[in-house]
Structures are given as C-alpha cells and as structure tokens.
C-alpha cells in the first residue's frame, strides 16, 4: 500500500500527537509515583482508591 504525500503527513501528525499525549501521561504517572514513594518513605498509608 502506497500513501500519498498528504497521507504520509497526516500519519506523521497522528503519530506525533500520540507521542505528545503519551509523554504527558508518563510525566503525570512519574509525578504520582514520586508522591507515593515520598508517602511510603514517611511511613504513611497511600490513599485508598474507590472501588478497591
């Protein structure tokens, strides 16, 4: 299957957007992980999650 130049640009744009949102999510998870590690190092219980 060959893509037109416009389709290639569109596919590239989609991939860049997916990467952007994945990096944002990773950053949020890293921050949450760090906060949980700090809580655990202080001997505090992590907050209970709903439905657990």
C-alpha positions as CSV (number, residue, x, y, z in Angstrom):
1,X,0.0,0.0,0.0
2,X,1.4,3.3,-1.0
3,X,0.4,6.5,0.7
4,X,0.2,9.9,-0.9
5,X,2.4,12.7,0.5
6,X,-0.7,14.2,2.2
7,X,-1.5,10.8,3.8
8,X,2.1,10.4,5.0
9,X,2.0,13.9,6.6
10,X,-1.3,13.0,8.2
11,X,0.1,9.7,9.6
12,X,3.1,11.5,10.9
13,X,1.0,14.2,12.5
14,X,-1.1,11.5,14.2
15,X,2.0,9.7,15.5
16,X,3.4,13.0,16.8
17,X,0.2,13.7,18.6
18,X,0.0,10.2,20.1
19,X,3.6,10.6,21.3
20,X,2.8,14.1,22.8
21,X,-0.1,12.7,24.9
22,X,1.8,9.6,25.9
23,X,4.7,11.8,27.2
24,X,2.2,13.9,29.1
25,X,0.7,10.8,30.7
26,X,4.1,9.4,31.5
27,X,5.0,12.7,33.2
28,X,1.8,12.6,35.3
29,X,2.5,9.0,36.3
30,X,6.1,9.8,37.3
31,X,4.9,12.6,39.5
32,X,2.3,10.4,41.1
33,X,4.8,7.7,41.6
34,X,7.2,10.1,43.2
35,X,4.5,11.4,45.6
36,X,3.6,7.8,46.6
37,X,7.3,7.0,47.2
38,X,7.6,10.0,49.5
39,X,4.4,9.0,51.4
40,X,5.8,5.4,51.8
41,X,9.2,6.7,52.9
42,X,7.4,8.7,55.6
43,X,5.5,5.6,56.7
44,X,2.2,7.0,55.7
45,X,-0.5,4.8,54.2
46,X,-1.3,5.5,50.5
47,X,-4.7,7.0,49.9
48,X,-7.5,4.4,49.3
49,X,-8.9,4.3,45.8
50,X,-12.5,4.0,45.1
51,X,-13.7,0.5,44.2
52,X,-10.8,-1.3,45.9
